Structures are given as C-alpha cells and as structure tokens.
Amino acid sequence: MDLFSGPATVSPIVRRGTREALRSEWSKATAESLTPASADHRLLATMLTIDPGGRTGTLRQRAGVRAFAYCIRGTVELVFGERREEALLEAGDSVLLDDPRLTAWENCGESTAEVLVVSAGLVGESS
C-alpha cells in the first residue's frame, strides 16, 4: 500500500452479487443498494423487491430529496405524502415524487414486484 496515493477510490460498478441488501421477513421486502458505498452520494438508486402481500414500512428521507420510481415488474400500491395519497403502479409505470419523505410500497399483485427508486439531493448537498 502506498501511503502517499491518497484515499482508495470506490469502483463505480456494483455487481449483482455484491449489492448491499436489507431483507425484512416481517414485511416480505428486500431493499438493495445499486450505487457504490460512499459518504458523499447525491444520487442513490435502490431496488425494492416485494413478495406478494408484502409491503415496506414508511420510508423516511430528509427534506429536499426528490425521487423517481419505476415499476419494473408486478403491481404495487404507493402511499405517499402527508395526506397519505395512494397510487397504483403496474409494470412500466413511473412516478416523480417531489417530497418522498413519507412513502410506503405494497405489493397488491400475485407475483413478486420490483421497483427501482432513484433519489437525488442526498448527503453532502449544500442547502
């Protein structure tokens, strides 16, 4: 190791088998990070995989975050916002959330659902 080479760089590639994942058997859902581990991400991509009948808890993010979600597979119900608005998304549908601080996803279909969520404006962004 070269002491003068500076901090090690993080690879921009995240391989399927090396993703950081969080599985909840209670909710029947898995969240996988699709972006490399780093302390200064302003962009975060997460794959949600939700079994039939499963749901996420309410996902909380800090103010100022915007998110785009794309339903890759299955049918999910999105509950979002302070007023707990509901929207049904099927494979191929997408949604832009200007304030995703209070969101929850539920698989209301009969097969596994996958949702790609991309958030911008995270840690390190100046206000």
C-alpha positions as CSV (number, residue, x, y, z in Angstrom):
1,M,0.0,0.0,0.0
2,D,1.3,3.4,-1.0
3,L,0.9,5.9,1.9
4,F,1.0,8.8,-0.5
5,S,-1.5,7.7,-3.0
6,G,-4.5,9.3,-1.2
7,P,-7.7,7.6,-0.2
8,A,-8.8,4.5,-2.1
9,T,-11.3,5.1,-4.8
10,V,-14.6,3.3,-4.8
11,S,-15.5,1.5,-8.0
12,P,-18.4,3.0,-9.9
13,I,-19.6,-0.6,-10.7
14,V,-21.9,-2.5,-8.4
15,R,-22.2,-6.2,-9.3
16,R,-25.4,-8.1,-8.7
17,G,-23.7,-10.5,-6.2
18,T,-22.1,-7.7,-4.2
19,R,-25.1,-5.4,-3.6
20,E,-25.7,-4.3,0.0
21,A,-29.2,-5.7,0.8
22,L,-31.6,-5.4,3.7
23,R,-34.3,-8.1,3.9
24,S,-37.3,-7.9,6.2
25,E,-39.2,-11.1,6.7
26,W,-41.9,-9.3,8.5
27,S,-42.6,-7.0,5.5
28,K,-41.6,-9.6,2.9
29,A,-39.5,-7.0,1.2
30,T,-35.8,-6.5,0.2
31,A,-34.0,-3.2,-0.5
32,E,-30.8,-3.4,-2.4
33,S,-28.4,-0.5,-2.9
34,L,-27.5,-0.2,-6.6
35,T,-25.0,2.6,-6.0
36,P,-21.5,2.2,-4.6
37,A,-20.9,2.8,-0.9
38,S,-19.7,6.3,-0.4
39,A,-20.1,9.1,2.2
40,D,-20.9,11.8,-0.3
41,H,-23.7,10.4,-2.5
42,R,-26.1,13.0,-4.0
43,L,-27.7,10.3,-6.1
44,L,-29.0,7.0,-4.6
45,A,-30.5,4.1,-6.5
46,T,-32.4,1.3,-4.7
47,M,-34.1,-1.8,-6.0
48,L,-37.1,-2.8,-3.9
49,T,-38.2,-6.4,-4.3
50,I,-41.6,-7.1,-2.6
51,D,-43.2,-10.5,-2.3
52,P,-46.9,-10.9,-2.9
53,G,-48.8,-9.4,0.1
54,G,-45.6,-7.7,1.3
55,R,-45.0,-4.0,2.0
56,T,-42.3,-1.7,3.1
57,G,-42.6,0.3,6.2
58,T,-42.8,4.1,5.7
59,L,-39.5,5.2,4.2
60,R,-38.2,8.4,5.6
61,Q,-35.7,10.7,3.9
62,R,-34.6,14.2,4.7
63,A,-36.3,17.3,3.3
64,G,-35.1,18.4,-0.1
65,V,-34.9,15.0,-1.6
66,R,-36.6,14.2,-4.9
67,A,-37.2,10.7,-6.1
68,F,-38.1,8.9,-9.3
69,A,-39.6,5.4,-9.1
70,Y,-40.2,2.9,-11.9
71,C,-42.2,-0.3,-11.5
72,I,-40.2,-2.9,-13.3
73,R,-42.3,-6.0,-12.5
74,G,-45.6,-6.6,-10.8
75,T,-48.3,-4.3,-9.4
76,V,-47.7,-2.1,-6.4
77,E,-49.6,0.5,-4.4
78,L,-47.7,3.6,-3.4
79,V,-48.8,5.6,-0.4
80,F,-47.1,8.9,-0.2
81,G,-47.2,12.4,1.3
82,E,-48.6,14.0,4.5
83,R,-52.1,13.3,3.2
84,R,-51.4,9.6,2.5
85,E,-52.3,9.8,-1.2
86,E,-52.5,6.4,-2.9
87,A,-51.5,5.4,-6.5
88,L,-51.5,2.0,-8.2
89,L,-48.4,1.3,-10.4
90,E,-48.1,-1.6,-12.8
91,A,-45.0,-2.8,-14.7
92,G,-43.8,0.1,-16.9
93,D,-45.4,2.9,-14.8
94,S,-43.4,5.5,-13.1
95,V,-43.8,8.4,-10.6
96,L,-41.9,11.5,-9.7
97,L,-42.0,12.4,-6.0
98,D,-41.0,16.0,-5.2
99,D,-41.2,15.2,-1.5
100,P,-40.7,11.4,-0.8
101,R,-40.2,11.8,2.9
102,L,-43.2,9.6,3.8
103,T,-43.6,6.8,1.3
104,A,-44.6,3.2,1.6
105,W,-44.9,0.5,-1.1
106,E,-47.3,-2.5,-1.0
107,N,-47.4,-5.5,-3.5
108,C,-51.1,-5.9,-4.2
109,G,-50.4,-8.4,-7.0
110,E,-50.0,-12.2,-7.1
111,S,-46.3,-12.2,-8.2
112,T,-43.1,-10.6,-6.9
113,A,-42.9,-6.9,-7.6
114,E,-39.7,-4.9,-8.4
115,V,-39.4,-1.1,-8.1
116,L,-36.4,0.9,-9.0
117,V,-36.2,4.1,-6.9
118,V,-33.6,6.8,-7.7
119,S,-33.3,9.7,-5.2
120,A,-31.4,12.9,-5.7
121,G,-30.3,15.6,-3.2
122,L,-28.9,13.4,-0.5
123,V,-26.0,13.7,1.9
124,G,-23.4,16.3,1.1
125,E,-25.6,18.7,-0.8
126,S,-25.4,22.2,0.5
127,S,-28.7,23.8,1.4
